[in-house]
Amino acid sequence: MNADLLARARTWADDDPHEGDRAEIEALLAAGDQDELRRRFTGPLTFGTAGLRGPLRAGPAGMNAAVVIRAAAGLAAHLHEERLDGGTVVVGFDARRRSEEFAHASAAVLTAAGFDVRVLPRPLPTPVLAFAVRHLAAVAGVMVTASHNPPDDNGYKVFLDEGAQLVPPADRRIEAAIAAVGPAREVPRADGWTTLGEDVLTDYVTAVVRALDPERVPADARAALRVAYTAMHGVGASTTRLAFAAAGFAEPVGVPEQDAPDPDFPTVAFPNPEEPGAVDLLVAVAGRTGADLAIAQDPDADRCSVVCDGRRLTGDEVGALLADWLLRRGVRGTYAASLVSGSLLHALTAAHGVRFAETPTGFKWIVRAGTPEAPLVYGYEEALGYAVAPDVVRDKDGISASLAVGLLAAELKAAGRTLLDRLDELAEEHGLFATGQLSVRVEDLTLIADAMARLRAAPPTMLLGRPVEFADLLDGEPAVDAVRLLGEGVRVVVRPSGTEPKLKAYLETVVPVHDDAGLIAARGRGEDELDQLRAEMSAALGL
C-alpha cells in the first residue's frame, strides 16, 4: 500500500472523535482497500456552488463528524478574524441521515468559541434558516442539508451577509481557516446553546405572507383553488401548509407516501423534482383530485416544481411566469437570473423598463444583483429556484415561490385561464423561448474536466446551421468554469454542476410566433431544435 496514503489514513483515524467514523477507516486499513482509501483521501471537500456537499463517509473527502467539526472551527476562526466575536450564529438542519448530529456538533464548536448559538427547534426548511439569520441579526448561519442530492449525501451551507450564502473571498478564507484547524479530536466543544421555539417558524410564515400580499387576490378565488402538493420525503410539508392557510387557501392535498420526512427517499430514484419520474405520484394525486395546480418541493424546500394539467413546467417557464406576475403587479427594481437561465426574463424586463441583471450560477450571486437605486425584487435560476420575496429570504425559497404560484393560479382561474394559457400569451407577445438540457452524470470526475477541455480547444462554430460565437467565462469577473455559445436565436452554456457529479449543457432556441396556429408550429419547431442542439453538443463534448 502507498506509504503516504497509509500514513494519512492512520493519522486521520487517530484524530477522529467519532467512534463509528474512526472504525470505518480502520476497517479499510485492515482490509488493505487502497482504492477506497484513495477516494476518501484525495483531498478535502471544498465549498462549491452551495457550500460543502458530499457522501456520508469517513475521511476528508466525505461528510462526517470530523469534517463538520473542523468546518465549524474554521467558520468560527473566520468570524473572529472579521471581528464578529460573540455574535449570534443560527444553526438549522433537515431530516437527512446525521443532519441533527452534525448541527449539534457545529453548535458545540461555535458555543465553545464564544458565539451566541441558536439552533432551530426541529428539522425545518433551508429558507427558514436563511430568514432566521436576518431576523435575529445573526453574524452567520449554518444549514446542514444536501438539498436534492441522493440519500447517501449530506452537506453544510454557510450564510453570511444578512442571510446570503457566502461568496469569494469568504469561501476561500474559511477553507484556509479549516485547513489550519488541528486534529478534530482536540477542537473545543461546549454545551449551552439555545434551542429556538416555534415562534421563529411563525415569524417566517407571517413575513412571507405579508410580502406576497394575498389580499390582492379575491378571497373566494384563493379558497377555490385546488392544490396538490408533495414534500418529496423532505421537511417542507408543515411550513408550506402553514403558509397556504395563512394566505387563505384550502389545505393542499398531499402525496401520502411522500409527505413525512424519510432520509431513505424510498419512492424516488433521486429526491430532485427535475429528475424523470420524480413527480409521478404527485401527478397521479392531482389527476385523482381534480387539482388545478400541483407543486413539488425538494427535500429542504428551497426549490419547487410546478405541474399544470399534467404538464411539468420548466424552471424557466415558472421563472418567467413569476416575473411577469410581479411586473404586472407594479413591482419595480432589479430582476435577476443566472447565466444558465433562459433569456425570456430579459425580454420581459425590457418591455416593462426595469433593470435586468445576469449573474454567475448560484443564488449567492443572484441575491447580490441589486443596486442601491434598484434593489433586487426578484431572482430565479432554471434549476427550480426562485426568490419572490428577497427582503424576507436572501436565498431561493420554495415555500414563498409555491405560495406565489398559487396566487397567480388563483387569479388566472378566476378569469377562466391557467398557467399554460399565460405561457401561450407570453410566447405570442415575446416569441417562444424553448429551453432544455443535456445532462450527464459521471462516476469519474476527470471525464467532466476532459469534456470541458475538448470544448474549449475546439468549440463549434455553427449550431442549428447558424454561426455562433464562443466565450470562455473563465475570463470573466468573477471567473466561472463555463463556456457560452451564442448566435441568432440560439444559446448554449456548458458547465460542471456545482452540487452533483454532472456535466450540464443549458440549451435555448427562440422561435417567432405569428398567430394561434403559429404557436403550435413554434412549439414543435422548438422541441425539434432542442433535440438537434442536444445531438450537436453531445458530439462537441465527446459524450
N, C-alpha and C positions, 0 to 999 in steps of 0.2 A: 504493500500500500504506500502511496505517496506520503513521504515523511512529513512534509509541511501540512498537508491536509489532515493527517492523523494528529499532529500536534494541535492544530487549531480546533479540531473537534473535541479533543480531550480537555483543552482549556475551557471551551465553551461549556461542556458538561460539568466541569468542576465549579464553574461560576454560576450555573443556572439555579435560581432559587426555587423552581417548581419541580417537585419530585417526578411527576409524570413526564414532563418535557425532558428532564435530565435522563430518565430511563430510556426514552426514545433514542437519544444519541448513543447512549451506552450499548443499546441492543444493536445498533448499526455498526458500531465499532467491533463488537464481539462477532458479528456475522461477516465482518470484512467487506461490507457493501459499499465499495468505493464510489460507484456511480451515484447512489442515492446521497451519500455524504457530499459528493461534489455539487449536486443540485442544491443542497442546503447551505453550502459554504462558498458558493461562487461570489457572493457579495451581499451586503445588506439590502433590505427593501429600501426604495427611495421614494421621495414624495413625487407622485405623478400628477395627473390632472386633478385628482381629488384626495390627496394625502397618501398615507400608506395603505396598501392593499395587497393581500396575498393569501396563499393556502395556510390553513391551520396545521402547523407542523413545527417541531423544534428546530432550532438553528437560526442563524441571522437572516436567511432568505425566506423566512416564514413568519406568520403571525403567532406569537406565543407570549407567555408571561414575561420572559426576559426582554424580548424586543419591545413590549409595551412599557415595561418599567424604564428601560433606557430612553424610549421616546418621551415619556413624561418627564424624566430628569432633564433631557435635552431641551424640552419646551420650558421647563422651569428656569434653566440657565439662561435661555434666550430672553425670557421675561425679566429676569434680574438685570441682564445686560441693557435692556431697554428702560431700566429704572421703573419697573412696574411692580416692585416688591410689595407684597401684602395685598395686592388687588384680588378681586373676585374672579374665580375660574369656574365655569359651569361644565359639568360632565354629564353626557347622556349616552344611552345605549339602546340597541334594538334587541330582538329576541333570537339572534343567531347564537350558535354554539360559542360559549365562553365570553359573550359580549358583556354580561354583567360582571363577570370576574375581571375582565380587562378594565372595565370602568372603575371598579373599586380599587384595583391596583394603581391606576392613574391617580385617583383621588388621594390615595395614601401617600404617594410620592409628592404630589403637589402640596398636600397638607403639611408634610414634613419640611417642605421647602419654604413654608411661611405664608402660603396663599390661603385666602378665604374660599374654600371649595364648597360648591353647591352641586349636589347630584340630583338629577331628575328622579321622580318618585318611582318610576317603573319603566319598562320598555316603551318608548314613545318615538314618534317620527322625527327624522332629522330636522324638518322645519321648526319643530317646537324648540329644539336645542338652539338653532340659529336665532330664533326670536328671543329666547331667554338671555342670550349673550347681550343683546342690546337692551332688553327690558330691565335687566339687573345691572346695567352699566358695568359689565364684566370686562376684564382686560383680555380674556381668551375663553375659548370653548373647545371642548373635545367631544366628538361623537364617535362611539365605537359601532361601526357598521361596515358591511361590504355591499350595501345598497342592493343591486340586482345581480351580483355575481353568483356563481354556483354555490351549493350548500357548504362545501368544504372550505370556503374562503371567509376571511373576516378583514376588517380594515379600521383605520384610525384617521378621522378627519379632524383638522385643526382649523379653528375660526379665530381670526384676529380682527382688527379694524372694524369695530362695531358690528360684529356678526358676519363678516365676509370671510370666505376661505383665503388662506394665505397665498401670497404671490412672491416671486423673486423680489428682493434678495432674501426675504424672511425664510423661505423654504430651505435655501442653501445654508443659511446661518443656523437654522435649527438642526439640519443634518450634521453640520460641523460640530454643534454642541453635543449631539447624540454620540458622534464618534469619539468625543473627548470624555464621555462618561466611563467610569471604571466598571469593574465587574458588577453585573446586575444584583448579585447577592449582597453587595456592600452598599447599594443605594438606600439611603434612609427612607423609611416609611412610617406613617403615623396615622392613628385613628383621629376622629374629631371633626370630620367634615359634616356638613349639614345636608340632610335629605329634604328636598323641597316638597311642598304639599301640592295637592291637585290644583291650587289656585293658579299655578303657572300655566296649566293647560287651559283653564277658564279664561285667563287673560289673553292667551294666544287666540282662542276662538273669537273672543269679543273684538280683538283688534282686526282680525281678518274680515269678519262680517261688516264691521264699521267701514273698512277701507273699500269694500266692494259695493256698499250702499244698495242692498237688495230692495229697499223700498221704492227704487226707481222702476221696478218691475211689479205690476199689479199683484196683490196678494193671491187672488184666485188663480192667476197664471202660474205662480210659484207652486201653489198647493196642487195644481192639476198635473204637474209634470211627473211622469213615472220614470224612475231611475233604477237601473240595475248596477250593481257595484261588486267589485272584488278587491280584497286587500292582498291577494296572491300570497297567502300564508304569512304576511308581514304584520306590521304594527299600526297600520293606518285606520283600521275599521272604527274604533271607538271615537277617535278625534274627528274623522270625516262625518260620522253620524251626528256628533255634537254640532258641527259647523252647519250641516244641512238643516238641522232642527232649528238652530238659532236664526237661520235665514228664511224660515217659513216654508220649507219644503217638506213633503211627505218623506218618511224614512226610506232611504234606498233599500231595495231588495238585494240581499247578499247572496253570494255563492256559498252554500253551507260548507262544502268541502274545503274552502279556501279562506274562510272568514277568521278563524283563530290563528294566532301565530304558531308556526311549526318550522323549526330550523331544518327539517329534512325536505321541505318543499315537495311533498310526495306526488302532487298531481301535475307537475310541470317538469319538463326536461331542464329548463333554465328559468329561474324566477324573474324573468325580464319580459315585460309586455310586448317588446319588439320581436321576440322570438316566435317562430312558427308554432302554432298550436297553443301558445300560452294563454290566449283569451277564449279558447273554445268553450269552456264551461260557462264563462260569462255570456257569450253569445247565445248559448242554449237557454240560460235563465232569462235573458232579455226576450227571446222568442216566446218562451212559455208564458211570461207575464205581460206581454204586450208593452214592454218598456219603450219609452220614446228615446231613451239615451242609455248607453252602457259605458261605465267608467272602470278602468283597471289602474291600480297604483302598483308601483314596485314595492319591495318589502320594507323600505324605510320611508315610503310615501313622499319622496321628493320629486317623483315623476308620475305622470298619468297618461294613460292611453284612452282614446275615445272611439267608441263604436256607435254608428248610427245606421239604422235599417240594415243591420248585418254586415256593414262595411267598416273595416277598421281604418280610421283616418291616419294619415302620416303625421309625424311631428310637425312638418312644415305646414300641412293643412290646418292643424289645430293652432299653430303659431300665428298663421295669417288670420284665422277667424277671431282669435282673442284680440289681436292688434286692431283689426277692423272694428270690433265691438267697442274697444276703448276709444278709438279715434272718433267713432260716431257719437260717443258719449261726451266728446269735447275734451278728453284728457290730453294735455299738451306737455311736451318735454322731450327727452331723448328716448327713442325706441331702438333697441339694440338686438343684434343677433350675432352668433359666432360665424366664422368664415366658412364652416361646413354646412351652414343652414341655407335654405333656399333664398331666392332673390325677390320674392313677391313682397316681403316686408319693405324692402327699399322702394318698390313701386308705390306701395300704399302710403308711406310717409311722404314721398314726393308729391303725391296727389293732394295730401292734406297740409302740406307746407310745414312739416315738423322735422326735427333733426333725427337722422338715422346714423347709427354707429355700427361698424363691423369690428368684431374683436377676435382674438385668438380663441381656440376651443376652451371651454370650461366656464362655469358661472363665476369663478373667481375673477375673470376678466369682464364678463358681461355686467356684473353689478357695479363695476367701476367705470362704466362707459359714459356716465352723465357729466355735465359741466355745471358750474355754479349758475349759469344763465338758463340751462336746460337740463335739470336733474333727471336722472333715469326714472321713467314711469312704467316701462315695460321692457322685458328682455326674454328671449327664448333661444333654445337650441333644438335642432331637429331630433335629438335623441330623447324626445318627450319631456323636456324640462322647460318650465315656464315661471317667470316672476311677474305676476299680475299685481302684486302689492309690495314693491321693493322697499317701501318705507316701513313695512312690518317685518319682512324677512328678506335679508340681503343675500338670497340664495334661491335656487329653484325650489318650488313649493308645490307638490302635487295636490295638496288639500285645498289651498286657495284657488289653484287652477281648476280643480274639479268643480268647485263652487261657482267660479266664473263661467265655465262651460254650461253648468246647469242654468244660470241666469240667462245666458244667451239663448239656450234651447227653449226656455220657458217663454221668452219674448217672441221667438220665431213661431213656436207652437200656437201662441195666442193669435198670430196673424195667418195661421194655416200653412206655415212653412217649416222647414227643417234645416239642420246644419248643412246638409247636402245641397239644398236649394241655394243657400247663401254662398256656398263654394262655387256653384254654377254662375251665380251673378258676378262674383269676383272675377271668374275666368272671362266672362263676356266683357267686363269693364277693363281688365288689365292684360288679358292673354292667359293661356293655360300654362302655369309653371309646373311641369311634371318633374318630380324628384324621386330618386331611389338610391340604392346602394349596391355595391359589390363588396361583400364582407367575407373574409377568410379567417377562420380560427386555426391556430397552429399550436403544436407542442414545442417545436424548436424555434425560439425567438430569432435565431440567425436567419431564418427564411424571410422574416419581415425586413431585416436590415438589407439582405441581398436584393429583395424586390425593389426597395426604395433606391438602392444604388443603381440598379438597372434602369429604373425610370429616369433618374437624374442624368445618367450617362447618355441615354438615347430616348428622349421624350417624343411622343407622337407630334407630328406637325399638322395632322389632319384628324378630325373626329366628325363623324356623320357627314363626311365629304366636305367639311368646311375647315378653313385654316384656323389653327388655334395657336395662341402664344403661351409659352411656358414661363412660369415664375417659381423660383425656389424660395419658399418662405423662411428658410433658414437665414436668408439675407436680411430679413425684416427686423423690426424692433418693437416688441421682443422677438427673438428668434423662435420660429415654430418649425418643428420637424414635419413639414408638409410641403407639397407642391401643388400648384394650381395650373390648369389648362383652361384657357378662356377664348371663346370665339363668338361669332354672331349667333345668339340663341342657344349656346351650348356652354356648359361649365362643368369641370371635374376638379375635385380636390381629393388628394390622396394623403393619408396619414396613418401612422400606427395608433391604435387605441391607447388612451392613457389609463384605462382601468381594466382591460382584459387583453389576453394574448391574441389580438386580432389585427389584421391589416384591413383598412376601410377605404373604399373609393366612393365619394359622395357625388352623385350624378344629377345633372339638371339639364333639361331642354325646355325651351319656351316656344309654344305653338300659338300662332294667332287664332282668334275665334271671331267669326264674322256674323253668325246668326245662330238660331237654335239648332238647326241641322249641323252647322259647323262645329258646335260644341261636341256632339257625338263623334264626329270625324276627328276633331282635335284630340280627344281622349285616346282614341285608337292610335293615332299617329304618335302621341306622346309615349304610350306604352311600347310601341314598336321601336321608337328611337332610344328609349331606356334600355331595351333588350340589346340593341345594337351597341350602345355605349358599354354595356357590361362585357360583351364579347371583345370589343376593341381594347378595353382597359385590361381585361384578363390576359390578352396576348401581350400587351405592353409590359405588364408586370411579370410575365413568365409564369403565370399561375395555371 
